Amino acid sequence: MTCSAKGVSEYRPFWDHGLGYWEASVESPKKVLFLKYEDVKREPLGYVRKLAGFLGVPFTPEEENNETVAEIVKLCSFESLSNQNVNKSQTSSGERPVGNSDFFRKGEVGDWVNHLSPKMVEKLNQITEQKLQ
């Protein structure tokens, strides 16, 4: 995803989107579930169960026993999704300036250090502090 020098994305400022979603989850926790990537990555089985319960369709004991939850985690894993042909697309256009592949790097928590300079990190920290006060 591209971003201008002023921190403007083609798809709207990230902070406004994330903050609005988080606020909605605080105001209506039974209607909006806010999950952090780091948490889901650390404990995927638990969060798939939590999501199923939130949606009102918790797993049955039979589904738990036959490893349905584990299979869902495998099918929805970063590795599985990033290897789908549709997500390998580099295609972009004037209407859609980024391809699906632009949304995938390694799927590793903390990998940003390999992509951002110290100056970029400082700028992002300043913007984040300002936007999320």
MDAnalysis code that builds the backbone (N, CA, C; Angstrom):
import MDAnalysis as mda
import numpy as np

u = mda.Universe.empty(399, n_residues=133, atom_resindex=np.repeat(np.arange(133), 3), trajectory=True)
u.add_TopologyAttr("name", ["N", "CA", "C"] * 133)
u.add_TopologyAttr("resid", np.arange(1, 134))
u.add_TopologyAttr("resname", ["MET", "THR", "CYS", "SER", "ALA", "LYS", "GLY", "VAL", "SER", "GLU", "TYR", "ARG", "PRO", "PHE", "TRP", "ASP", "HIS", "GLY", "LEU", "GLY", "TYR", "TRP", "GLU", "ALA", "SER", "VAL", "GLU", "SER", "PRO", "LYS", "LYS", "VAL", "LEU", "PHE", "LEU", "LYS", "TYR", "GLU", "ASP", "VAL", "LYS", "ARG", "GLU", "PRO", "LEU", "GLY", "TYR", "VAL", "ARG", "LYS", "LEU", "ALA", "GLY", "PHE", "LEU", "GLY", "VAL", "PRO", "PHE", "THR", "PRO", "GLU", "GLU", "GLU", "ASN", "ASN", "GLU", "THR", "VAL", "ALA", "GLU", "ILE", "VAL", "LYS", "LEU", "CYS", "SER", "PHE", "GLU", "SER", "LEU", "SER", "ASN", "GLN", "ASN", "VAL", "ASN", "LYS", "SER", "GLN", "THR", "SER", "SER", "GLY", "GLU", "ARG", "PRO", "VAL", "GLY", "ASN", "SER", "ASP", "PHE", "PHE", "ARG", "LYS", "GLY", "GLU", "VAL", "GLY", "ASP", "TRP", "VAL", "ASN", "HIS", "LEU", "SER", "PRO", "LYS", "MET", "VAL", "GLU", "LYS", "LEU", "ASN", "GLN", "ILE", "THR", "GLU", "GLN", "LYS", "LEU", "GLN"])
u.atoms.positions = np.array([
    [0.856, -1.155, 0.000],
    [0.000, 0.000, 0.000],
    [0.903, 1.219, 0.000],
    [0.600, 2.154, -0.852],
    [1.417, 3.351, -0.922],
    [0.853, 4.423, -0.011],
    [1.747, 5.307, 0.383],
    [1.380, 6.365, 1.304],
    [2.186, 7.593, 0.908],
    [1.581, 8.751, 0.874],
    [2.296, 9.959, 0.500],
    [3.217, 10.402, 1.622],
    [4.084, 11.359, 1.326],
    [5.013, 11.889, 2.327],
    [4.266, 12.513, 3.505],
    [3.025, 12.910, 3.290],
    [2.226, 13.503, 4.364],
    [1.463, 12.453, 5.157],
    [1.655, 11.174, 4.827],
    [1.008, 10.106, 5.581],
    [-0.405, 9.820, 5.127],
    [-0.740, 10.198, 3.900],
    [-2.090, 10.001, 3.393],
    [-2.116, 8.761, 2.513],
    [-3.020, 7.864, 2.803],
    [-3.192, 6.628, 2.064],
    [-4.357, 6.787, 1.092],
    [-4.331, 5.986, 0.028],
    [-5.434, 6.023, -0.932],
    [-6.749, 5.591, -0.300],
    [-6.666, 4.846, 0.794],
    [-7.852, 4.237, 1.375],
    [-8.335, 4.898, 2.652],
    [-7.807, 6.052, 2.993],
    [-8.220, 6.804, 4.164],
    [-7.148, 6.675, 5.251],
    [-7.021, 7.666, 6.104],
    [-6.016, 7.562, 7.159],
    [-6.271, 6.359, 8.062],
    [-5.265, 5.550, 8.243],
    [-5.361, 4.339, 9.049],
    [-5.814, 4.646, 10.465],
    [-5.287, 5.697, 11.053],
    [-5.574, 5.990, 12.454],
    [-7.051, 6.276, 12.670],
    [-7.673, 7.019, 11.762],
    [-9.098, 7.327, 11.893],
    [-9.915, 6.034, 11.843],
    [-9.563, 5.168, 10.932],
    [-10.274, 3.896, 10.777],
    [-10.090, 3.021, 12.026],
    [-8.848, 2.825, 12.442],
    [-8.566, 1.976, 13.589],
    [-9.159, 2.504, 14.880],
    [-9.061, 3.818, 15.088],
    [-9.587, 4.417, 16.310],
    [-11.110, 4.312, 16.352],
    [-11.766, 4.574, 15.239],
    [-13.224, 4.463, 15.197],
    [-13.689, 3.049, 15.495],
    [-12.992, 2.096, 14.954],
    [-13.336, 0.687, 15.182],
    [-13.118, 0.314, 16.643],
    [-11.985, 0.726, 17.213],
    [-11.696, 0.430, 18.616],
    [-12.738, 1.084, 19.531],
    [-13.076, 2.358, 19.262],
    [-14.086, 3.042, 20.083],
    [-15.420, 2.315, 20.025],
    [-15.802, 1.849, 18.842],
    [-17.058, 1.105, 18.698],
    [-17.009, -0.185, 19.506],
    [-15.850, -0.838, 19.556],
    [-15.733, -2.085, 20.314],
    [-15.847, -1.833, 21.815],
    [-15.392, -0.670, 22.271],
    [-15.503, -0.317, 23.691],
    [-16.953, 0.018, 24.044],
    [-17.613, 0.760, 23.147],
    [-19.000, 1.169, 23.385],
    [-19.975, -0.001, 23.270],
    [-19.718, -0.909, 22.356],
    [-20.638, -2.022, 22.100],
    [-19.870, -3.332, 21.962],
    [-19.294, -3.840, 23.050],
    [-18.467, -5.043, 22.936],
    [-19.216, -6.285, 22.469],
    [-20.547, -6.271, 22.578],
    [-21.307, -7.425, 22.089],
    [-21.603, -7.313, 20.599],
    [-21.338, -6.124, 20.017],
    [-21.595, -5.918, 18.594],
    [-20.311, -5.799, 17.776],
    [-19.218, -5.356, 18.404],
    [-17.965, -5.142, 17.678],
    [-16.838, -5.847, 18.425],
    [-16.152, -6.731, 17.736],
    [-15.035, -7.468, 18.323],
    [-13.741, -6.885, 17.782],
    [-12.887, -6.402, 18.662],
    [-11.613, -5.814, 18.273],
    [-10.502, -6.795, 18.606],
    [-9.800, -7.265, 17.590],
    [-8.712, -8.213, 17.785],
    [-7.406, -7.592, 17.310],
    [-6.345, -7.811, 18.044],
    [-5.032, -7.344, 17.628],
    [-4.301, -8.489, 16.935],
    [-3.656, -8.170, 15.827],
    [-2.944, -9.174, 15.040],
    [-1.956, -9.948, 15.905],
    [-1.231, -9.238, 16.756],
    [-0.228, -9.885, 17.596],
    [-0.856, -10.961, 18.478],
    [-2.038, -10.658, 19.023],
    [-2.724, -11.621, 19.893],
    [-3.212, -12.833, 19.107],
    [-3.799, -12.579, 17.950],
    [-4.314, -13.672, 17.113],
    [-3.159, -14.549, 16.645],
    [-2.057, -13.925, 16.270],
    [-0.883, -14.667, 15.802],
    [-0.323, -15.551, 16.918],
    [-0.334, -15.049, 18.154],
    [0.212, -15.770, 19.302],
    [-0.680, -16.958, 19.700],
    [-2.009, -16.791, 19.593],
    [-2.939, -17.825, 20.058],
    [-4.103, -17.992, 19.073],
    [-3.827, -18.464, 17.867],
    [-4.871, -18.519, 16.843],
    [-6.071, -19.400, 17.185],
    [-5.849, -20.560, 17.797],
    [-6.968, -21.444, 18.127],
    [-7.938, -20.760, 19.092],
    [-7.404, -20.110, 20.104],
    [-8.248, -19.433, 21.083],
    [-9.052, -18.302, 20.468],
    [-8.435, -17.573, 19.545],
    [-9.142, -16.453, 18.946],
    [-10.160, -16.891, 17.896],
    [-9.936, -18.023, 17.233],
    [-10.958, -18.552, 16.325],
    [-12.165, -18.996, 17.146],
    [-11.916, -19.610, 18.284],
    [-13.020, -19.993, 19.182],
    [-13.771, -18.748, 19.672],
    [-13.016, -17.727, 20.055],
    [-13.626, -16.482, 20.536],
    [-14.472, -15.840, 19.434],
    [-13.962, -15.820, 18.217],
    [-14.699, -15.252, 17.089],
    [-15.977, -16.040, 16.816],
    [-15.889, -17.362, 16.848],
    [-17.078, -18.195, 16.626],
    [-18.137, -17.916, 17.690],
    [-17.716, -17.818, 18.940],
    [-18.649, -17.504, 20.017],
    [-19.259, -16.123, 19.847],
    [-18.439, -15.153, 19.463],
    [-18.924, -13.792, 19.234],
    [-19.993, -13.776, 18.140],
    [-19.787, -14.583, 17.116],
    [-20.746, -14.655, 16.008],
    [-21.986, -15.478, 16.345],
    [-21.986, -16.087, 17.529],
    [-23.147, -16.855, 17.963],
    [-23.172, -18.278, 17.449],
    [-22.018, -18.755, 16.967],
    [-21.937, -20.127, 16.471],
    [-20.706, -20.820, 17.061],
    [-20.717, -21.001, 18.382],
    [-19.553, -21.646, 19.006],
    [-19.379, -23.070, 18.483],
    [-18.168, -23.546, 18.568],
    [-17.882, -24.898, 18.107],
    [-18.508, -25.920, 19.045],
    [-18.998, -26.980, 18.465],
    [-19.563, -28.077, 19.253],
    [-18.411, -28.941, 19.772],
    [-18.682, -29.753, 20.787],
    [-17.633, -30.686, 21.255],
    [-17.136, -31.598, 20.129],
    [-18.047, -32.006, 19.256],
    [-17.649, -32.860, 18.131],
    [-16.675, -32.123, 17.207],
    [-16.970, -30.855, 16.924],
    [-16.065, -30.065, 16.073],
    [-14.713, -29.874, 16.744],
    [-14.731, -29.683, 18.042],
    [-13.475, -29.549, 18.782],
    [-12.670, -30.849, 18.692],
    [-13.352, -31.979, 18.857],
    [-12.675, -33.276, 18.843],
    [-12.131, -33.664, 17.480],
    [-12.826, -33.290, 16.417],
    [-12.346, -33.690, 15.096],
    [-11.444, -32.625, 14.453],
    [-10.956, -31.723, 15.257],
    [-9.960, -30.730, 14.846],
    [-10.458, -29.732, 13.808],
    [-11.741, -29.446, 13.818],
    [-12.303, -28.441, 12.917],
    [-11.658, -27.081, 13.152],
    [-11.456, -26.724, 14.412],
    [-10.871, -25.424, 14.733],
    [-9.457, -25.326, 14.163],
    [-8.678, -26.367, 14.349],
    [-7.303, -26.379, 13.836],
    [-7.289, -26.280, 12.311],
    [-8.232, -26.936, 11.657],
    [-8.303, -26.884, 10.193],
    [-8.662, -25.471, 9.718],
    [-9.566, -24.809, 10.418],
    [-9.925, -23.424, 10.074],
    [-8.708, -22.525, 10.235],
    [-7.977, -22.690, 11.332],
    [-6.765, -21.892, 11.553],
    [-5.778, -22.127, 10.412],
    [-5.616, -23.383, 10.004],
    [-4.691, -23.702, 8.908],
    [-5.142, -23.044, 7.601],
    [-6.431, -23.156, 7.283],
    [-6.941, -22.582, 6.036],
    [-6.867, -21.050, 6.014],
    [-6.993, -20.427, 7.181],
    [-6.973, -18.963, 7.283],
    [-5.606, -18.417, 7.666],
    [-4.609, -19.259, 7.705],
    [-3.273, -18.820, 8.103],
    [-2.695, -17.857, 7.075],
    [-1.754, -17.076, 7.523],
    [-1.061, -16.158, 6.621],
    [-0.447, -16.918, 5.451],
    [0.180, -18.033, 5.751],
    [0.836, -18.821, 4.705],
    [-0.169, -19.288, 3.654],
    [-1.305, -19.795, 4.105],
    [-2.320, -20.283, 3.173],
    [-2.902, -19.142, 2.339],
    [-3.277, -18.057, 3.001],
    [-3.899, -16.938, 2.278],
    [-2.926, -16.240, 1.343],
    [-1.685, -16.064, 1.764],
    [-0.722, -15.364, 0.912],
    [-0.344, -16.194, -0.311],
    [-0.566, -17.508, -0.249],
    [-0.233, -18.364, -1.385],
    [-1.390, -18.579, -2.359],
    [-2.542, -17.995, -2.088],
    [-3.660, -18.082, -3.024],
    [-3.331, -17.239, -4.266],
    [-3.636, -17.747, -5.434],
    [-3.313, -17.022, -6.669],
    [-3.870, -15.603, -6.680],
    [-5.092, -15.429, -6.198],
    [-5.705, -14.100, -6.217],
    [-4.908, -13.114, -5.360],
    [-4.246, -13.597, -4.327],
    [-3.477, -12.723, -3.452],
    [-2.040, -12.522, -3.902],
    [-1.663, -13.196, -4.960],
    [-0.335, -12.996, -5.540],
    [-0.376, -11.940, -6.631],
    [-1.553, -11.427, -6.914],
    [-1.761, -10.465, -7.987],
    [-0.990, -9.171, -7.746],
    [-0.229, -8.764, -8.735],
    [0.491, -7.492, -8.689],
    [-0.313, -6.402, -9.399],
    [-1.440, -6.785, -9.963],
    [-2.230, -5.886, -10.793],
    [-2.746, -4.689, -10.015],
    [-2.515, -3.517, -10.585],
    [-3.074, -2.292, -10.033],
    [-3.576, -1.458, -11.200],
    [-4.384, -0.479, -10.889],
    [-4.930, 0.387, -11.933],
    [-5.191, 1.752, -11.332],
    [-5.688, 2.658, -12.151],
    [-6.021, 3.984, -11.646],
    [-7.087, 3.929, -10.577],
    [-8.050, 3.011, -10.744],
    [-9.120, 2.848, -9.758],
    [-8.620, 2.180, -8.490],
    [-7.702, 1.269, -8.649],
    [-7.177, 0.493, -7.516],
    [-5.654, 0.509, -7.613],
    [-5.032, 1.484, -6.966],
    [-3.590, 1.684, -7.142],
    [-2.681, 0.652, -6.478],
    [-3.236, -0.317, -5.784],
    [-2.416, -1.372, -5.188],
    [-2.971, -2.734, -5.574],
    [-2.084, -3.697, -5.713],
    [-2.492, -5.061, -6.009],
    [-2.690, -5.839, -4.717],
    [-3.337, -6.987, -4.800],
    [-3.581, -7.806, -3.610],
    [-2.279, -8.189, -2.919],
    [-1.233, -8.429, -3.695],
    [0.037, -8.856, -3.113],
    [0.659, -7.775, -2.237],
    [0.262, -6.523, -2.434],
    [0.803, -5.426, -1.624],
    [0.374, -5.527, -0.159],
    [-0.618, -6.332, 0.136],
    [-1.106, -6.475, 1.504],
    [-0.375, -7.585, 2.268],
    [0.563, -8.259, 1.615],
    [1.278, -9.367, 2.231],
    [2.779, -9.100, 2.223],
    [3.411, -9.307, 3.366],
    [4.876, -9.321, 3.437],
    [5.248, -10.692, 3.973],
    [5.563, -10.764, 5.266],
    [5.923, -12.047, 5.879],
    [4.886, -12.526, 6.875],
    [4.049, -11.626, 7.376],
    [3.071, -11.998, 8.390],
    [3.698, -12.178, 9.756],
    [4.872, -11.601, 9.956],
    [5.575, -11.737, 11.222],
    [5.424, -10.476, 12.057],
    [5.086, -10.649, 13.322],
    [5.000, -9.531, 14.246],
    [6.383, -8.901, 14.355],
    [6.452, -7.576, 14.190],
    [7.720, -6.855, 14.320],
    [8.519, -6.747, 13.035],
    [8.036, -7.309, 11.942],
    [8.769, -7.268, 10.674],
    [8.904, -5.848, 10.127],
    [8.137, -4.933, 10.660],
    [8.209, -3.548, 10.206],
    [9.627, -2.995, 10.322],
    [10.428, -3.493, 11.267],
    [11.789, -2.964, 11.438],
    [12.641, -3.193, 10.195],
    [12.236, -4.146, 9.369],
    [12.964, -4.425, 8.136],
    [12.514, -3.549, 6.975],
    [11.510, -2.720, 7.199],
    [10.947, -1.925, 6.111],
    [10.934, -0.425, 6.383],
    [11.130, -0.028, 7.629],
    [11.048, 1.383, 7.996],
    [12.380, 1.876, 8.546],
    [12.771, 3.053, 8.111],
    [13.989, 3.667, 8.637],
    [13.693, 4.268, 10.007],
    [14.730, 4.554, 10.799],
    [14.495, 5.196, 12.096],
    [13.731, 6.514, 11.961],
    [13.990, 7.253, 10.908],
    [13.272, 8.523, 10.689],
    [11.785, 8.270, 10.427],
    [11.485, 7.234, 9.657],
    [10.091, 6.883, 9.384],
    [9.388, 6.448, 10.667],
    [10.077, 5.662, 11.494],
    [9.505, 5.192, 12.761],
    [9.202, 6.378, 13.658],
    [10.126, 7.322, 13.733],
    [9.915, 8.511, 14.557],
    [8.693, 9.288, 14.073],
    [8.569, 9.461, 12.762],
    [7.430, 10.184, 12.199],
    [6.120, 9.440, 12.481],
    [6.116, 8.139, 12.289],
    [4.913, 7.352, 12.578],
    [4.529, 7.414, 14.045],
    [5.519, 7.356, 14.929],
    [5.240, 7.470, 16.358],
    [4.619, 8.825, 16.699],
    [5.124, 9.885, 16.078],
    [4.554, 11.227, 16.311],
    [3.114, 11.307, 15.826],
    [2.867, 10.817, 14.636],
    [1.516, 10.849, 14.069],
    [0.574, 10.005, 14.923],
    [1.029, 8.813, 15.307],
    [0.198, 7.922, 16.123],
    [-0.160, 8.566, 17.447],
    [0.831, 9.151, 18.091],
    [0.564, 9.839, 19.377],
    [-0.459, 10.955, 19.195],
    [-0.286, 11.740, 18.138],
    [-1.207, 12.857, 17.879],
    [-2.614, 12.355, 17.572],
    [-2.720, 11.345, 16.737],
    [-4.039, 10.862, 16.306],
    [-4.789, 10.088, 17.384],
    [-4.070, 9.411, 18.271],
    [-4.735, 8.526, 19.227],
    [-4.750, 9.061, 20.659],
    [-4.445, 10.339, 20.843],
    [-4.463, 10.931, 22.183],
    [-5.788, 10.716, 22.865],
])
